[in-house]
């Protein structure tokens, strides 16, 4: 058997030497090596393997190198962003929450699971960018805000209508969630409105760590929000809390405040149901304009970012528990 000292010396100066288990060398000169490639992308894995092979080839007595790569399964938390009905600002909250969580230090990714109405490419300034695949896995695109994203809007033309049955929509959702989310520890999932097949598929196959419910203050929206909450409660998925969106409007010209959709309804509903109230996002034309322009307010430092950062802090605290 080859002396282990020359082997250790050949590998010791590698920057990733800690990833290499002590090689085993057979009597006929075959070196068996295990590499821990957890967290490395494909290029880094290949480079490390080539370097190890090259160095061991210089060790006297080694005639063949057999190498196996191994990696720990990444622990990744899913946060479901849900609503009982459409038009309550769920996608806007999802985009801003993903950015805000990243600003708080979480390695956050974003899944646009609203199969029939994907809007995250516009919100995240990624219109026209197309997702690719490697080894049958979708590769997320990196947005300008440092949040990788996958959306059905990256796979089909913007003007194309999807007339898919529930099983097809659920299958598409699975491909998005099972993409190659390297280095991501928190995945914000922008769900379709309602309580349909995609929500059920997620709960059954990709159980989220918690759900955030988005509603406007008006009674009709709160009725549907309560149904979404009931779905997650029934499935045993923790409801992180409820967000009241479009809560209050201040006229930019005269400064008068009004409440087109009411105010405080979501907070009262949270108290009634015994779940946390995460905060309010105002009905602000600055948020609407920034969202349409692909400039989520949470990425900035003005007052429009404040409610999203405050909500993200509460969500992060809940996940920490």
FILUM-73428 format. One record per atom (N, C-alpha, C): x, y, z. Coordinates in pm, whole numbers, plus 50000, padded with zeros to 5 digits. Layout:
REM residues N
XYZ
...
END
This chain:
REM residues 321
500854988050000
500005000050000
500885012550000
500495022649922
501275034949910
501305042350044
502455048250075
502625056150198
501635067750195
500955070050308
499945080650312
500535094550320
501795095850362
502395109050379
502475116850247
502965110950137
502995118350011
501595122349963
500615114149991
499235117349951
498745129450028
498945129250159
498515140650241
499225153350199
500505152350167
501275164050125
500765169549993
500375160649901
499905164949770
498595172449778
497765169049877
496435174949886
496335186249989
497325187450076
497205196550189
497065211150147
497705215150038
497695229349999
496455233349918
495575223849890
494355227349817
493465236349902
492895246949844
492005255649923
490815248149982
490345237749912
489195229949960
489635216550017
490815215950077
491315203250129
490375197150232
489655205650305
488745200550408
487605192450349
487375194050219
486295186650153
486715172550111
487975169150131
488505156450081
488695146750198
487985135450194
488195125150295
489545118450268
490225113450372
491515106750350
491395095550248
492125096250137
492005085950032
492425072250083
491785062150028
492175048250056
492855042949929
494035036949947
494815032049834
494995017049847
494585009949742
494684995349744
496114990949713
496364978149731
497714972849709
498154974349564
497194974649471
497574976049330
497594990549283
497555000349378
497745014249343
496515021749300
495315017149337
494065024049303
493655032749423
493605045749403
493225055149509
491725058049499
491005055849609
489575058749615
489375071249700
488715081349642
488595094349707
487135098449713
486705103849827
485355109349843
485475124349861
484745132049776
484725146549785
483365151249835
483395160249932
482165166649978
481985179449896
480995179449805
480805190849714
479565198849753
479135197849878
477965205249925
478125220149899
477145226149831
477135240449808
477925245149688
478645236249619
479435240249502
478595239049375
478785248349282
478095247049155
478855237149066
478315234348948
478885224048861
480325227048823
480615239548791
481985243248750
482975241148864
482565245148986
483455243549101
483675228849135
482625220749120
482765206349146
483755200049049
483595203448921
484475197748819
485915202248839
486085214948878
487445220148899
488125213249016
487385211049125
487955204349241
488325189949207
487465183049136
487755169249098
489005168549011
489105177548913
490255177348823
491555180148901
491495189348997
492685192649075
493125180849161
492165174049222
492505162349306
493105151349219
492495148849105
493035138349016
494465141848973
494655154648936
495975158648889
497045157148996
496725160949119
497715160149226
498025145749265
496995137349270
497235123449308
497995116049199
497855120449076
498575113848966
500085115548978
500515125549056
501955127849074
502555119749189
501695113149267
502175105549384
502695092049338
503935088749370
504495075649331
503655064149385
503415054449303
502695042549345
501215042749313
500655054649276
499225055349241
499095054249089
498355044249046
498195042148903
496795045548853
495845047248946
494465050348906
493775057749020
492925067448985
492155074949084
490675072849059
489985067749160
488535066049152
487905075949249
487055084549197
486555095749277
485025095849280
484495098249399
483045099149418
482715112549482
481725119549427
481255132149484
480025129649569
479975136249684
478805135049771
478435148849823
477175150649857
476715163649908
475575161450005
475555169850109
474435169350202
473205175550138
472065170050166
470825175750115
470585189350180
470345199350095
470165212950147
468875214150226
468965220750341
467775223750419
467185236750365
466015235850308
465425247650245
463985249250294
463675261250340
462345264050391
461515270850283
460275266350270
459335272650179
458375281550258
458195293750211
457205302650267
456125304750162
454925300150189
453815301450095
453155315050114
453025322750006
452315335450009
450985333149940
449905334050016
448605329649966
447535340349989
446455338949914
445275347449933
444045339549891
442935343549944
441705336649908
441175340849772
441565352649726
441085357649597
442195365749531
442015368649403
442995376449329
442795391349350
443785399149308
443675413649313
443945420049446
444555412749539
444815418349672
446285422249691
447115420549587
448515424449595
449445413749644
449055401249628
449875390049677
451225389349606
451255391249476
452515390249402
453455401649438
452905413649454
453735424949495
454355422449631
453565417049724
454115413949856
455185403149846
454955392849762
455925381949748
457275387149701
457265395549597
458515400849543
459245409149648
458535417849715
459155426549814
459605418849938
458855408549976
459255400450092
460535392950061
460645387349939
461865380149901
463075389349908
462935401549856
464045411049858
464375415250001
463325417850081
463545422250219
464225411250301
463825398750281
464465387750354
465935386550314
466225388750188
467625388450145
468405399650214
467795411350226
468475422450292
468735419450440
467915410450495
468095406550635
469105395150651
469665390550539
470705380350547
470305366450507
469055364450465
468625351150422
468975349150274
469405337050240
469685333750099
468345329850036
467685339749979
466275338349941
466115336649791
465225327549753
464805325749615
463315328449603
462845330249480
461445333649455
460865324549349
459755317949381
459015309649285
457695316449252
457485319149125
456215324649079
455325312949040
454545308049136
453715296249114
452315299849066
452085312549035
450795316548978
450825312648830
450545299848805
450755293848673
450005301348564
448775305448591
447945311448488
448155326548473
448755332848573
448955347348566
450275351448626
451395346548571
452705349848630
453035364648612
453375371248720
453695385548713
455065388948769
455755379048826
457055382048886
458115386648786
458135381648661
459125387048567
459035402248551
457815407648550
457675422148540
458085428948672
457625423448783
457925429548912
459425429548942
460125419048897
461545417648928
462455421948813
461885429548718
462665434948606
463355423948527
462645412748504
463225401448431
462395397848309
461635407348257
460855404948135
461785400748022
461385390547949
462165386247833
463245376147864
463585374247991
464605364348026
463975350448032
464665340747978
464125327147969
464945317648057
464225309048128
464895299048211
465425287748124
466555282048163
467125270548094
467155258748190
467565247148139
467595235048221
468935228148209
469305220848314
470515212648314
470215200048394
470515188648334
470235175748399
468785174948444
467875179548359
466425178948381
465955187848497
466795197248538
466415206848642
466425220848583
465395228748616
465365242648573
466405250648650
467065259648580
468075268248642
467465282048665
467335286348790
466785299648817
467635310548753
466985321448714
467725333048668
468015341948789
469135348848785
469475357848894
468965371848859
468085377148941
467535390448917
468535401148961
468295413348920
469205424348955
469195427249105
468215421549179
468105424049322
468755413049406
469495404049339
470205393549412
469335382049455
468105381349403
467175370549436
466975361749313
467435349049315
467165340249201
465675337149192
465195334949069
463755333649049
463455323548939
462355316448957
461765308148852
460285311548842
459815313048718
458415316648694
457955310148564
456675306548560
456115301748435
456245312348326
456305324848367
456485335648270
457835335148200
458785327248252
460085325548187
460085313848090
458985306348089
458925294248007
457975295347889
457045304747893
456075306447785
456055321147743
455555323747624
455465337447575
454485345347662
454775358347686
453935366447776
452465366847736
452195366447605
450805367747560
450085354447547
450775343447575
450185330247555
449315326347674
448065322147645
447155317447750
447405302647778
447415298847904
447595284947942
446255278847981
445775269547899
444525262647929
444875248647979
445395248148100
445875235548157
444915230648263
444785217348266
444035211248376
444895211048501
444235207548613
444915208348741
446195200248750
446205188148692
447395179648702
448595185848630
448335192448518
449415198848444
449965210748521
449065218448582
449505229948662
450325225248782
449885214548846
450615209248961
451985204148920
452065197848802
453345193048752
454305204448724
453785215248666
454615227048640
455115233048770
454245233448870
454645238749001
455805230649058
455705217449047
456765208849098
458105211649032
458115214148902
459365217048832
459985230148880
459135239948911
459655252748959
460295251149096
459595244349187
460095242849324
461335233749328
461385224049238
462495214549236
463635219049145
463645231749108
464745237049028
466055236249104
467135239949038
468455239249101
468685251749185
468145251549306
468205262949396
469465262349482
470605262449419
471865261649493
472055274349577
472525272449698
472835283349792
471595290549843
470405285349818
469175291549866
468685284149989
468405291650098
467895285150219
466435288550247
465905298750179
464515302750200
463875305550064
462775298650037
462115299949908
460735306049928
460555318349876
459255324949883
458445320449763
457265314849789
456435309049683
455165317349667
455055324149555
453895332249520
452845323149459
451845319449540
450825309849497
449725316349414
448995308549334
447795313849270
446755317149377
445825325949347
444765328649445
443865316549462
443215315649575
442265304849599
442875292949672
442165281749664
442575269549736
442435257549644
443145257949530
442995247649428
444115237449426
444315231749305
445235220449288
446685224049321
447125235949282
448515239549308
448775240249459
447845246149533
448015246949678
448065232949740
447175224249697
447135210649752
448395202949717
448885204649593
450105197849551
451285202449635
451365215449662
452455220649743
452435214649883
451255214449945
451145209250081
451525194550087
451135186949986
451365172549987
452815168949955
453425176049859
454745172049809
455875181249853
455565193749881
456605203549914
456115211650034
456005205150145
455365211250261
456065224150304
455355235250307
455985247850347
456225248650496
457225256950533
457485259350675
456405268150736
455735275850652
454675284550700
454015291950585
452895298150615
452135305350513
451865319650559
451985329150466
451605343050489
450365345850405
449325350950469
448055353650401
447945368650374
447585371950250
447455385950209
445985389050183
445515400450236
444125404550217
444035419750218
443045424950151
442695439050170
441785439950292
441505451950342
440715452950466
439235450050448
438735449750326
437295448650306
436775434850341
435515434150378
434915421850429
434945410550327
434675413650198
434635403050098
435975396150083
437055403950086
438385398050077
438705389750201
438265394350318
438555387350442
437835373950450
436655373250390
435945360350387
436765350050311
437345354150197
438155344950118
439485342050186
440045352050254
441295349850328
441105339450436
439945339650502
439665329950607
439645315750550
439195314250425
439185300950362
440615296150338
441485305250294
442885301450273
443535297450405
443245304850510
443785301650643
443305287950687
442045285150663
441485272250703
442165260750630
442495262850502
443185252450426
444505248750493
445295258850528
446605256050589
446445250450730
445475255350804
445245249950938
444855235250932
443985231950838
443525218150823
444685208950787
445615214150705
446755206050662
447885206050764
447745213650873
448795214050974
449985222550936
449795231850841
450875241050802
450745253750886
451785257750957
451675269751041
451345282150958
450405290051004
450115302950942
450965313351013
451955318650943
452865328451003
452115341051042
451145344850960
450345356550992
449635362150870
448945373150889
448175379450784
448675393750761
448715397750635
449125411250597
447915418650541
447725430950587
446645439250534
447235448450427
446855446150302
447375453850190
446355464350146
446855474850080
446015485850031
445245492250147
445945494050259
445315498950382
445525513850396
444585521550350
444665536050365
445335542850248
444845554550213
445375562150100
445515576750141
446665582550112
446905596650139
447055603850006
446195613449980
446225620949854
447565628349842
448315626149732
449605632849719
449495647949695
448285652649664
448085666849635
447625674749757
446605669549825
446065677049938
446445671150073
446955658950073
447365652650198
446245646450278
445015646750224
443885640750296
443965625550294
443685619350408
443715604750419
442315599050405
442225587950335
440945580950319
441205565950316
440155558350328
440265543750333
439305537450232
439675536850102
438775531450001
438315517250030
439205509250090
438865495250118
438615492850267
438505503550344
438365502150488
439745501350553
439775499250683
441045498150754
440845489850881
441845481550909
441815473751032
441095460551022
440485457550908
439735445050896
440605432750910
441785433050846
442665421350853
443225419450994
443525430551061
444035429451198
442955423651290
441715428051271
440615422651351
440395407851322
440515404151194
440345390051156
441455381551215
442675386751215
443795379451276
443535377051425
443015387451493
442715385951636
441615375651657
440615375951570
439495366351583
439965352051564
440895350051470
441365336551438
442555332351524
443095341751601
444225338351688
445525336351615
445755344151507
447005343351433
447685357051435
448975357751414
449685370651420
449245380151308
449235392851339
449035403251238
450415408651204
450815407651077
452175410851037
452375425450998
451305432450966
451465446550933
450625450850816
450675463950788
449895469950680
450815475450572
450335474650448
450985481250334
449985491150277
450335503950269
449355513950227
449025513150077
447895518850042
447515520449902
448255532849853
449435530649797
450355541649765
450695541049617
450475552049547
450765552149404
452245550149376
453105553749472
454545551549454
454875536649446
454165528449525
454365513949521
453895508549387
452745513449341
452225508649212
453165512149098
453645524549095
454545528748986
455865521048990
456405519349110
457665512049122
457505497549079
456385491449116
456135477549079
456005475948928
455265484748864
455105484148719
456445486148648
457335493748710
458635496548649
459685485848681
459285475448755
460255465148793
461245469948896
460805478748985
461665484149089
460985482449226
460965470249280
460275467749407
460745477249516
459835483649588
460215493449691
461145487849797
461035474949828
461865469049934
463345469749902
463695471949776
465105472849739
465695486549769
464835496349798
465305509949823
465385513149970
465615525849999
465775530250137
464795541350175
463765543650092
462805554050125
461665548250207
460675556350238
459595551850327
458755540750266
458745539550133
457965528850070
458505515050105
459795514150140
460395501250176
460035496950317
459715506550403
459565503750546
458565492850580
457335493150524
456385482650565
456835468750525
457505467450411
457955454250367
459095449150454
460005457950492
461095453850579
460575449850717
459565457150766
458985453850897
458295440250893
457585437550785
456915424550770
457945413450760
459015415750683
460065405650667
460715402250800
460915412250885
461515409751016
460635400551101
459325402551093
458415393851169
458385379751112
458435378650978
458455365450916
459735358150953
460885365150946
462155359050981
462175354551128
461605362551214
461535358851356
460685346351376
459585345451302
458725333751311
459465321151263
460215322451155
460975310951104
462035306851203
462615316751273
463635313651372
463125305151486
461835306551516
461235298351621
461125283951581
END
